[in-house]
């Protein structure tokens, strides 16, 4: 587990079992992402598009599964567009909010500092931030609750948060 120190042969075997279990769990997640998104992604980007799973570091995977296990989290899929120079870092460390590990805001922060993604079906929003032909298809632990019909009619205030993903924003006047 996170924060444990492995010192001897028995600990090394335990660490290997834990890492193998995490890899298996991650593989199941990437298969689920592929199965649930491939048709929509191909509709957005063309029938020839290929999805290639990424495998970030174990602590990133554990953090993702911990967030997903939250009672207020739902798994959603989105696009993220970025410059090709960022691919290796994202594949290793996942998406990081500006301010973490010296990550700087790259394309503005109209709705606050954060990681911006686009829903499946709106790939053009993320494509505008790439310098190539690749987009990330992201599994997102969405902690925003769906709006009730009466709330949809009202102006929804936007509140910056490092803990909550807000997928609905107030309309601009």
N, C-alpha and C positions, 0 to 999 in steps of 0.2 A: 504494500500500500504506500501511498504518498508519505514521504517523510521518514520511512523506515530505513535503517542502515543494515546492509547485509555484510557479514564479516567472514563466516566460515563456509565450508562446502555444503552443509545442510541449508544454510541461508541462501547460497547461490542456487541450489536446486529449487527452493521455494520461490525465489525471485524469477527463475525461468518459468515456473508454473504460472505465476501471476502474469508475467509478460505474455505467455502463450494464450491465456484466457482473455487478456485484453485484446490481443490481435484477432482472436476469433470473434469477439464481440464487435470490434471495429469492422471486420470483414462482413459481418451480418448487416451492420448499418449501411455500409457502402452498397451492398447488394440491394437493400431496401430503397436507398436513394435512386439507384439505377432503375429498378422496377417501377417505382412510383413517378419518375420524372421523364423517362426517355421519350415517351410519345409527345409530351408537351414541349420538351426541349427541341425535338426534331421538327415540330410544327413551327417553333419560333426561329430556329437556326438552319433548318434544312435537313433532308433525310440522310445525308452523308455524315452528319455530326457523330463524333465518337466521345464517349465519356470515359475518362481515365481516373480511377480513384486515387486519392492522395492519402498518405498515412503520416499524420503529424506525430510529434514526440508523445511518449506514453503519458506524461503529465497533462498534456493538452487533451488527449483522449479521455483521461479520467475526469478532468474538469468538465468536459462536455457531457459525459454520462451522468455526472453528479447534478449538473444543471437540468438535464432532461428528466431526472428522477423527481425533481421538484413537483409538488402537487399543483403548482400553478403554471406548468410548462407544457407546451404542445409542440410537436415536431412539424415544422414547415420547411418548404424548399424555396430558395430564391437564387437570383443571379448576383454575382459581384464582379464588376469590371475593374481592372487595374492595369498599370503599366507592366510590361514583361519583366522589368528588373525586380519586381516584387514577388514574382511567382515562387521562387525557391524559399523565401522567408515564410510566405503564407502556407506553403506545403509543409514546412517544418514546424511552425509555431501557431498556425491557424490565423484567423483574422484578429488583429489587435486594435483596440480603440486608441486613437491618437492620445498621446500622453503616457502610454505604457511603453517601456523599453525604448525610449527615445523616438517613438513613432510620431511624425508630425502630420498635421492636417494637410492633405494634398490638393483637395478640390473644393474647398470651402466647407462651411458648416451652417447652411441655411436653417436646418432644424436642430442645431446644436452639435456639439462634438460627438462623433460616433462613427459607426460603421454603416455605410449606406448600401442597401441591396435593393433589387427590384423583384417583384413577383414574377413567377413563371407566367408567360404570356406578355411580358413587358421587357423583353431582352434589350430593346433599343435604348432603354434608360441606362443600362449598365454598359452597353457597347460604346457609348460616348466617352467612356473613361479608359478604354484600352488603346494600346498602340499596336495591336496585332489582331489575331482572329480568335483568341481564346477568352473564355469567361469561366469563372468558377460557378459551379452549381453547388450551393451551400445547403447543408442541413442546419436549420436554425432552431434553437430552443426559444420559441416565442412565448413570452410571459404576458402578453397583452390579452385581455379578455375581449371577446367579441362584444360589440356595442349592441345594446338593446335598441329596438326600433325608435323609442322616444329619445334616446341619446343621439341617434344618427341625425335627427332633425336639429339638435342643438349644436352650438359651437363647442367643440371638444378642446379644452385647454391642453396645451403641450407643456409637460414638465420634464426637464432634463433629469436623467437618471443613469447611473452606472449599473444598475441592477435590472432595469426593466426595458424590454424592447417595445417601443411604441410603434404600431403599424398604421395608426390613423392619426392624421394631423388636421388642425383647423384649416378651413378654407381661407385663402388669402383674399383680402378685400379689394 
